[in-house]
Amino acid sequence: MTDRVALLPSGFRDRLPPAAEAASALTRTLVDGFAARGYERVSPPLVEHEAGLASWLGKPLGGALFRTTDPTTGEGLALRPDITGQVARIAATRLAAAPRPLRLAYAGPVLRGRAGQLSPERELTQTGAELIGTDDVAALAELITTAVEALTAAGVSGLSVDLTTPDLVAELAAVPWPVSDLPGLLAALDGKDWGLLEIRERAPYRALLEAAGEAANALPLLAKIAPDLSARLAALAALLPGVRITIDPTERHGFEYHSWCAFSLFGHVNGQPLRAEIGRGGAYRVRHPDGTEERAAGVSLYVDMLVDAGLGASARRRIFLPEGTLTETGAQLRADGWATVQALSPDDSAEGCSHVWNGREAVAKG
Ligand SMILES: N[C@@H](Cc1c[nH]c[nH+]1)C(=O)O
């Protein structure tokens, strides 16, 4: 019986005190950061028709979905793996007539059918901002700056951004470097596999693997392959002073629907580097019901790893009120910002409290 109660499916967990509170405090801090830059909150549902989740972005959603059946209608439904596609739906339908650029923010759980490479979690708290109507350098700079500000307010330091160019390989494969097997080339580049790039038609793509690393070194190399793109990335980097920028033109992992530029965010907590990316985003297209496509860009941040790193802990002190403490005393302490824990019987202990009320004042527990 205990086993049945204790075990959750792999990739799912309970959050206990104080981590559960930390998660919601951190989510609040991040969404407040988006709100400070004019991004207004929307709240789409956890479950939708699968087509509703997948069809509003210019390219299909990757990854495995959790599916369920609507017990009322028998229809197949899917649990959202990402909120960006839902915001695209809202922008293309209910807010189609709203003035552009449209700034929307969101926060909530997302469910992944398969865990990522670096973490076993399949339920994640995603929060983010989407800018609908533009995907130029200024738009990406605003999103990255907004994310950096929000993460800094949450306690992350040493932020860096890895810029990637999801459309580039397919564009080069159209002209000037045609290949007979584009998926094969993409797999070779994904694996950064020099051996597989020995085939003659793939050889030019080795230069792309070399055009990676610190922006100052990589952008001049990328300029020899894609001068316009390199100039746009340089303009973007110039709008992000104080943020370390690296370039990885062949990185596609997790960027299924992104277009000319995408990015991953990395950072430190208490001087230690976080083990994986904190968030990512980039340019993409919103597909409207009439078939037209609208430019957009956005960023999503993931709260769970930040909680695990110890951020978001509540500063509120807990005080134990022995039996018989006056009602007004408790009310005053709460008004002063304390969390009060009222003894309900003479046996109750001050376990878990930082202070005890001695009848006159708060005494720190030794
Ligand atoms: N939702 C994407 C990132 C993104 C937001 N907007 C555009 N892209 C992700 O989590 O990977």
The ligand as a MOL file (V3000), in Angstrom:
LIG
                    3D

  0  0  0     0  0            999 V3000
M  V30 BEGIN CTAB
M  V30 COUNTS 11 11 0 0 0
M  V30 BEGIN ATOM
M  V30 1 N 8.8260 27.8770 -25.9820 0
M  V30 2 C 10.1670 27.6850 -26.4980 0
M  V30 3 C 10.9800 28.9450 -26.4790 0
M  V30 4 C 10.3140 30.0650 -27.2000 0
M  V30 5 C 9.4490 31.0000 -26.7060 0
M  V30 6 N 9.0850 31.7500 -27.7750 0
M  V30 7 C 9.6800 31.3090 -28.8370 0
M  V30 8 N 10.4220 30.2870 -28.5170 0 CHG=1
M  V30 9 C 10.8860 26.6230 -25.6520 0
M  V30 10 O 10.5850 26.4850 -24.4960 0
M  V30 11 O 11.7790 25.9850 -26.1380 0
M  V30 END ATOM
M  V30 BEGIN BOND
M  V30 1 1 1 2
M  V30 2 1 2 3
M  V30 3 1 2 9
M  V30 4 1 3 4
M  V30 5 2 4 5
M  V30 6 1 4 8
M  V30 7 1 5 6
M  V30 8 1 6 7
M  V30 9 2 7 8
M  V30 10 2 9 10
M  V30 11 1 9 11
M  V30 END BOND
M  V30 END CTAB
M  END
